[in-house]
Amino acid sequence: MKVQISGFYDEVTSDFNKQIALAKELGGEYICPRNVDGKNIADYSYEEFKVSILPRMIDNGIKFSSIGSPIGKVGINDEAGYEKQKKQLETLIRIAKKAKCKYIRIFSFFYGSEDPDSCLDKVVTKMKGFLEIAKDSGVTLLHENEKKVFGDVPSRVLKLYEHLKDDGLEFIFDSSNYVQCDVNVKEAFDMLKDITVYYHIKDCSEYKVEVPLGVGKGEYQYIIEELKKRYYEGFMTLEPHTWKYAVLKPIVYFVPFMPFIMSNYFKAFRLVDKAKGLGFFKCVSRKEVFVWQYKTLEEMIKE
């Protein structure tokens, strides 16, 4: 198995210089850009990227594993949003090509109050619109199984594959998002392992609150063992939602009545305290939470 570790370093800071510095501190060379210097990557023009971001990448030997775009994260009936995102995607493809980045992350539309299975035709039509823009560009669109989008459970991911594989759509596997959707992660992995080319790494507790890698129900030990058997070569991109434990712990623990109001957060944070040997009053930074994940993933890969 040959894995490149990447990360959404905006989980620690929006400052791109600091994102680069942390990646280099951890020995990494890949970043998955999402919020860069206070602005979403999809809101950059090609010229802004070329002038503001690319030179810093080149100077520091930093590359993009994928672009963490919000494309497809609009309502299935939001026509104005869809048209706007098609224009953004055109620019993101130019950015990806300039950055020599092969992948752009996308989603399959929020279904809202509709029955998601009834949205299949609309989803496929609109996804084909995205895929047509990427056609022959050398950039691959990767679908993420986000909660409350059409492809949030394995059965509907397989429907996307069946309808769009010939158009070039490929797939990300995110364990935490499946936990959020009450999906058995091992079963999901076994269903989707043959069509998955990219992995997002974040863990989630039984309380539906993200926790550090190895603490939750994300089945990463199983997944990594299986990927080793398959000689997986590709990216594992950390997306640990650091702010929840780092920022919310003091609020949940010490603001009156919060342990009751946000009881699931309280229970999840107690799991983290125990796993990391931290006292009730000990708080940590977003950077510390991110580094935990990076080091744990490194160890899991090496074992």
One Martini backbone bead per residue (centre of mass of N, CA, C, O) as a GRO file, in nm:
protein
  303
    1MET     BB    1   0.096   0.036   0.023
    2LYS     BB    2   0.037   0.380  -0.111
    3VAL     BB    3   0.029   0.673   0.087
    4GLN     BB    4  -0.114   0.998   0.082
    5ILE     BB    5  -0.113   1.261   0.300
    6SER     BB    6  -0.377   1.477   0.368
    7GLY     BB    7  -0.559   1.806   0.408
    8PHE     BB    8  -0.779   2.015   0.588
    9TYR     BB    9  -0.618   2.294   0.706
   10ASP     BB   10  -0.873   2.472   0.778
   11GLU     BB   11  -0.920   2.327   1.057
   12VAL     BB   12  -0.705   2.541   1.180
   13THR     BB   13  -0.671   2.750   0.924
   14SER     BB   14  -0.710   3.003   0.672
   15ASP     BB   15  -0.413   3.045   0.656
   16PHE     BB   16  -0.205   2.951   0.408
   17ASN     BB   17   0.072   2.976   0.541
   18LYS     BB   18  -0.006   2.795   0.787
   19GLN     BB   19  -0.084   2.547   0.631
   20ILE     BB   20   0.192   2.499   0.508
   21ALA     BB   21   0.355   2.484   0.772
   22LEU     BB   22   0.208   2.232   0.885
   23ALA     BB   23   0.262   2.036   0.661
   24LYS     BB   24   0.574   2.054   0.692
   25GLU     BB   25   0.591   1.975   0.991
   26LEU     BB   26   0.454   1.679   0.917
   27GLY     BB   27   0.579   1.595   0.620
   28GLY     BB   28   0.406   1.725   0.405
   29GLU     BB   29   0.273   1.805   0.047
   30TYR     BB   30  -0.044   1.803   0.100
   31ILE     BB   31  -0.348   1.977   0.000
   32CYS     BB   32  -0.696   2.060   0.075
   33PRO     BB   33  -0.871   2.303  -0.058
   34ARG     BB   34  -1.113   2.552   0.075
   35ASN     BB   35  -1.013   2.762   0.293
   36VAL     BB   36  -0.853   3.067   0.168
   37ASP     BB   37  -0.795   3.344   0.315
   38GLY     BB   38  -1.125   3.363   0.380
   39LYS     BB   39  -1.186   3.183   0.113
   40ASN     BB   40  -1.335   3.009  -0.107
   41ILE     BB   41  -1.213   2.838  -0.372
   42ALA     BB   42  -1.476   2.896  -0.556
   43ASP     BB   43  -1.421   3.231  -0.532
   44TYR     BB   44  -1.194   3.212  -0.721
   45SER     BB   45  -1.008   3.323  -0.953
   46TYR     BB   46  -0.773   3.246  -1.169
   47GLU     BB   47  -0.596   3.496  -1.118
   48GLU     BB   48  -0.588   3.482  -0.813
   49PHE     BB   49  -0.454   3.211  -0.795
   50LYS     BB   50  -0.196   3.274  -0.965
   51VAL     BB   51  -0.104   3.514  -0.768
   52SER     BB   52  -0.167   3.405  -0.457
   53ILE     BB   53  -0.119   3.076  -0.447
   54LEU     BB   54   0.084   2.937  -0.640
   55PRO     BB   55   0.358   3.061  -0.546
   56ARG     BB   56   0.346   2.924  -0.261
   57MET     BB   57   0.350   2.638  -0.358
   58ILE     BB   58   0.615   2.642  -0.513
   59ASP     BB   59   0.805   2.755  -0.283
   60ASN     BB   60   0.704   2.488  -0.084
   61GLY     BB   61   0.620   2.215  -0.226
   62ILE     BB   62   0.305   2.230  -0.282
   63LYS     BB   63   0.012   2.024  -0.313
   64PHE     BB   64  -0.278   1.894  -0.458
   65SER     BB   65  -0.501   1.634  -0.408
   66SER     BB   66  -0.757   1.819  -0.390
   67ILE     BB   67  -1.060   1.992  -0.439
   68GLY     BB   68  -1.275   2.135  -0.182
   69SER     BB   69  -1.557   2.163  -0.302
   70PRO     BB   70  -1.919   2.276  -0.323
   71ILE     BB   71  -2.009   2.112  -0.550
   72GLY     BB   72  -2.355   2.017  -0.507
   73LYS     BB   73  -2.430   2.213  -0.247
   74VAL     BB   74  -2.745   2.203  -0.340
   75GLY     BB   75  -3.045   2.214  -0.428
   76ILE     BB   76  -3.220   2.031  -0.659
   77ASN     BB   77  -3.413   2.312  -0.720
   78ASP     BB   78  -3.156   2.507  -0.760
   79GLU     BB   79  -3.094   2.673  -1.041
   80ALA     BB   80  -2.910   2.911  -0.971
   81GLY     BB   81  -2.701   2.747  -0.814
   82TYR     BB   82  -2.622   2.561  -1.049
   83GLU     BB   83  -2.522   2.775  -1.248
   84LYS     BB   84  -2.306   2.890  -1.066
   85GLN     BB   85  -2.146   2.618  -1.032
   86LYS     BB   86  -2.065   2.580  -1.324
   87LYS     BB   87  -1.881   2.827  -1.333
   88GLN     BB   88  -1.698   2.744  -1.099
   89LEU     BB   89  -1.600   2.479  -1.228
   90GLU     BB   90  -1.451   2.599  -1.464
   91THR     BB   91  -1.241   2.739  -1.284
   92LEU     BB   92  -1.144   2.492  -1.116
   93ILE     BB   93  -1.024   2.344  -1.357
   94ARG     BB   94  -0.810   2.551  -1.420
   95ILE     BB   95  -0.677   2.535  -1.143
   96ALA     BB   96  -0.609   2.235  -1.139
   97LYS     BB   97  -0.427   2.237  -1.389
   98LYS     BB   98  -0.222   2.445  -1.281
   99ALA     BB   99  -0.173   2.254  -1.013
  100LYS     BB  100  -0.171   1.950  -1.091
  101CYS     BB  101  -0.474   1.847  -1.035
  102LYS     BB  102  -0.695   1.567  -1.057
  103TYR     BB  103  -0.909   1.668  -0.828
  104ILE     BB  104  -1.270   1.711  -0.758
  105ARG     BB  105  -1.498   1.782  -0.522
  106ILE     BB  106  -1.836   1.652  -0.492
  107PHE     BB  107  -2.197   1.659  -0.513
  108SER     BB  108  -2.568   1.536  -0.500
  109PHE     BB  109  -2.763   1.705  -0.362
  110PHE     BB  110  -3.011   1.832  -0.189
  111TYR     BB  111  -3.336   1.691  -0.101
  112GLY     BB  112  -3.477   1.750   0.155
  113SER     BB  113  -3.826   1.671   0.150
  114GLU     BB  114  -3.760   1.465  -0.043
  115ASP     BB  115  -3.745   1.177  -0.201
  116PRO     BB  116  -3.447   1.065  -0.299
  117ASP     BB  117  -3.530   0.844  -0.513
  118SER     BB  118  -3.703   1.057  -0.685
  119CYS     BB  119  -3.423   1.225  -0.779
  120LEU     BB  120  -3.247   1.074  -0.984
  121ASP     BB  121  -3.290   1.215  -1.258
  122LYS     BB  122  -3.204   1.498  -1.168
  123VAL     BB  123  -2.924   1.424  -1.069
  124VAL     BB  124  -2.809   1.304  -1.329
  125THR     BB  125  -2.846   1.549  -1.508
  126LYS     BB  126  -2.670   1.747  -1.334
  127MET     BB  127  -2.414   1.579  -1.323
  128LYS     BB  128  -2.369   1.580  -1.628
  129GLY     BB  129  -2.312   1.882  -1.636
  130PHE     BB  130  -2.046   1.863  -1.481
  131LEU     BB  131  -1.904   1.638  -1.654
  132GLU     BB  132  -1.897   1.800  -1.919
  133ILE     BB  133  -1.696   2.014  -1.816
  134ALA     BB  134  -1.464   1.786  -1.750
  135LYS     BB  135  -1.431   1.691  -2.020
  136ASP     BB  136  -1.105   1.643  -2.132
  137SER     BB  137  -0.926   1.785  -1.884
  138GLY     BB  138  -0.795   1.572  -1.657
  139VAL     BB  139  -1.036   1.601  -1.454
  140THR     BB  140  -1.173   1.457  -1.162
  141LEU     BB  141  -1.479   1.372  -1.027
  142LEU     BB  142  -1.566   1.356  -0.675
  143HIS     BB  143  -1.778   1.179  -0.471
  144GLU     BB  144  -1.944   1.268  -0.171
  145ASN     BB  145  -2.099   1.121   0.129
  146GLU     BB  146  -2.309   1.330   0.220
  147LYS     BB  147  -2.531   1.444   0.423
  148LYS     BB  148  -2.838   1.489   0.243
  149VAL     BB  149  -2.757   1.369  -0.008
  150PHE     BB  150  -2.820   1.148  -0.236
  151GLY     BB  151  -2.518   1.011  -0.177
  152ASP     BB  152  -2.544   0.901   0.156
  153VAL     BB  153  -2.577   0.602   0.056
  154PRO     BB  154  -2.477   0.316  -0.093
  155SER     BB  155  -2.718   0.263  -0.286
  156ARG     BB  156  -2.691   0.554  -0.423
  157VAL     BB  157  -2.402   0.538  -0.510
  158LEU     BB  158  -2.453   0.301  -0.708
  159LYS     BB  159  -2.643   0.463  -0.890
  160LEU     BB  160  -2.436   0.667  -0.979
  161TYR     BB  161  -2.245   0.465  -1.103
  162GLU     BB  162  -2.436   0.340  -1.313
  163HIS     BB  163  -2.507   0.631  -1.456
  164LEU     BB  164  -2.180   0.777  -1.443
  165LYS     BB  165  -1.923   0.615  -1.520
  166ASP     BB  166  -1.912   0.697  -1.834
  167ASP     BB  167  -1.867   1.016  -1.741
  168GLY     BB  168  -1.632   0.999  -1.487
  169LEU     BB  169  -1.726   0.922  -1.214
  170GLU     BB  170  -1.605   0.930  -0.883
  171PHE     BB  171  -1.497   0.808  -0.538
  172ILE     BB  172  -1.565   0.878  -0.205
  173PHE     BB  173  -1.475   0.781   0.134
  174ASP     BB  174  -1.682   0.847   0.438
  175SER     BB  175  -1.728   0.727   0.744
  176SER     BB  176  -1.863   0.950   0.915
  177ASN     BB  177  -2.106   0.997   0.725
  178TYR     BB  178  -2.221   0.712   0.772
  179VAL     BB  179  -2.268   0.733   1.072
  180GLN     BB  180  -2.468   0.973   1.044
  181CYS     BB  181  -2.660   0.755   0.861
  182ASP     BB  182  -2.668   0.464   0.990
  183VAL     BB  183  -2.419   0.312   0.870
  184ASN     BB  184  -2.246   0.035   0.799
  185VAL     BB  185  -1.917   0.054   0.735
  186LYS     BB  186  -1.828  -0.223   0.645
  187GLU     BB  187  -2.052  -0.265   0.437
  188ALA     BB  188  -1.987  -0.015   0.271
  189PHE     BB  189  -1.702  -0.089   0.192
  190ASP     BB  190  -1.769  -0.360   0.052
  191MET     BB  191  -1.959  -0.224  -0.164
  192LEU     BB  192  -1.728   0.024  -0.257
  193LYS     BB  193  -1.421  -0.060  -0.304
  194ASP     BB  194  -1.427  -0.085  -0.631
  195ILE     BB  195  -1.506   0.251  -0.662
  196THR     BB  196  -1.281   0.358  -0.483
  197VAL     BB  197  -1.015   0.636  -0.489
  198TYR     BB  198  -1.089   0.795  -0.213
  199TYR     BB  199  -1.005   0.928   0.124
  200HIS     BB  200  -1.171   1.026   0.407
  201ILE     BB  201  -1.053   1.136   0.741
  202LYS     BB  202  -1.304   1.060   0.977
  203ASP     BB  203  -1.456   1.045   1.292
  204CYS     BB  204  -1.738   0.881   1.474
  205SER     BB  205  -1.970   0.868   1.701
  206GLU     BB  206  -2.262   0.743   1.837
  207TYR     BB  207  -2.345   1.067   1.880
  208LYS     BB  208  -2.276   1.228   1.608
  209VAL     BB  209  -1.971   1.300   1.684
  210GLU     BB  210  -1.675   1.404   1.626
  211VAL     BB  211  -1.364   1.220   1.644
  212PRO     BB  212  -1.085   1.085   1.679
  213LEU     BB  213  -0.899   0.869   1.542
  214GLY     BB  214  -1.022   0.555   1.682
  215VAL     BB  215  -1.279   0.645   1.872
  216GLY     BB  216  -1.492   0.550   1.681
  217LYS     BB  217  -1.709   0.405   1.402
  218GLY     BB  218  -1.510   0.402   1.128
  219GLU     BB  219  -1.327   0.141   1.078
  220TYR     BB  220  -1.009   0.185   1.013
  221GLN     BB  221  -0.869  -0.079   1.064
  222TYR     BB  222  -1.025  -0.237   0.852
  223ILE     BB  223  -0.977  -0.060   0.606
  224ILE     BB  224  -0.664  -0.067   0.605
  225GLU     BB  225  -0.631  -0.371   0.589
  226GLU     BB  226  -0.785  -0.399   0.318
  227LEU     BB  227  -0.606  -0.203   0.151
  228LYS     BB  228  -0.348  -0.368   0.176
  229LYS     BB  229  -0.458  -0.615   0.019
  230ARG     BB  230  -0.514  -0.407  -0.241
  231TYR     BB  231  -0.283  -0.203  -0.289
  232TYR     BB  232  -0.323   0.082  -0.217
  233GLU     BB  233  -0.316   0.390  -0.420
  234GLY     BB  234  -0.330   0.706  -0.246
  235PHE     BB  235  -0.554   0.907  -0.076
  236MET     BB  236  -0.553   1.058   0.260
  237THR     BB  237  -0.792   1.289   0.394
  238LEU     BB  238  -0.809   1.512   0.638
  239GLU     BB  239  -1.143   1.574   0.829
  240PRO     BB  240  -1.179   1.634   1.173
  241HIS     BB  241  -1.335   1.863   1.305
  242THR     BB  242  -1.174   2.029   1.539
  243TRP     BB  243  -1.373   2.245   1.666
  244LYS     BB  244  -1.550   2.080   1.849
  245TYR     BB  245  -1.346   2.009   2.077
  246ALA     BB  246  -1.171   2.272   2.096
  247VAL     BB  247  -1.422   2.484   2.116
  248LEU     BB  248  -1.674   2.331   2.272
  249LYS     BB  249  -1.584   2.212   2.540
  250PRO     BB  250  -1.600   2.465   2.735
  251ILE     BB  251  -1.900   2.512   2.678
  252VAL     BB  252  -2.024   2.234   2.750
  253TYR     BB  253  -1.893   2.212   3.044
  254PHE     BB  254  -1.923   2.539   3.170
  255VAL     BB  255  -2.199   2.597   3.079
  256PRO     BB  256  -2.494   2.622   3.187
  257PHE     BB  257  -2.670   2.321   3.090
  258MET     BB  258  -2.502   2.203   2.844
  259PRO     BB  259  -2.480   1.894   2.916
  260PHE     BB  260  -2.795   1.875   2.843
  261ILE     BB  261  -2.834   2.024   2.572
  262MET     BB  262  -2.534   1.880   2.478
  263SER     BB  263  -2.510   1.562   2.537
  264ASN     BB  264  -2.360   1.438   2.292
  265TYR     BB  265  -2.109   1.608   2.322
  266PHE     BB  266  -2.036   1.532   2.607
  267LYS     BB  267  -2.001   1.226   2.553
  268ALA     BB  268  -1.787   1.253   2.330
  269PHE     BB  269  -1.576   1.416   2.494
  270ARG     BB  270  -1.532   1.194   2.706
  271LEU     BB  271  -1.408   0.995   2.510
  272VAL     BB  272  -1.164   1.170   2.443
  273ASP     BB  273  -1.046   1.205   2.719
  274LYS     BB  274  -0.993   0.904   2.766
  275ALA     BB  275  -0.820   0.842   2.508
  276LYS     BB  276  -0.612   1.103   2.586
  277GLY     BB  277  -0.579   1.162   2.897
  278LEU     BB  278  -0.786   1.392   2.985
  279GLY     BB  279  -0.895   1.628   3.167
  280PHE     BB  280  -1.170   1.811   3.231
  281PHE     BB  281  -0.989   2.100   3.217
  282LYS     BB  282  -0.863   2.018   2.947
  283CYS     BB  283  -0.745   2.203   2.673
  284VAL     BB  284  -0.734   2.236   2.313
  285SER     BB  285  -0.626   2.274   2.000
  286ARG     BB  286  -0.673   2.246   1.670
  287LYS     BB  287  -0.389   2.151   1.609
  288GLU     BB  288  -0.377   1.915   1.806
  289VAL     BB  289  -0.609   1.755   1.679
  290PHE     BB  290  -0.479   1.723   1.402
  291VAL     BB  291  -0.216   1.582   1.490
  292TRP     BB  292  -0.339   1.333   1.602
  293GLN     BB  293  -0.447   1.227   1.332
  294TYR     BB  294  -0.190   1.214   1.171
  295LYS     BB  295  -0.034   1.018   1.360
  296THR     BB  296  -0.240   0.791   1.358
  297LEU     BB  297  -0.238   0.736   1.055
  298GLU     BB  298   0.057   0.667   1.031
  299GLU     BB  299   0.045   0.421   1.219
  300MET     BB  300  -0.170   0.256   1.066
  301ILE     BB  301  -0.002   0.229   0.806
  302LYS     BB  302   0.261   0.094   0.935
  303GLU     BB  303   0.146  -0.171   1.087
   0.00000   0.00000   0.00000
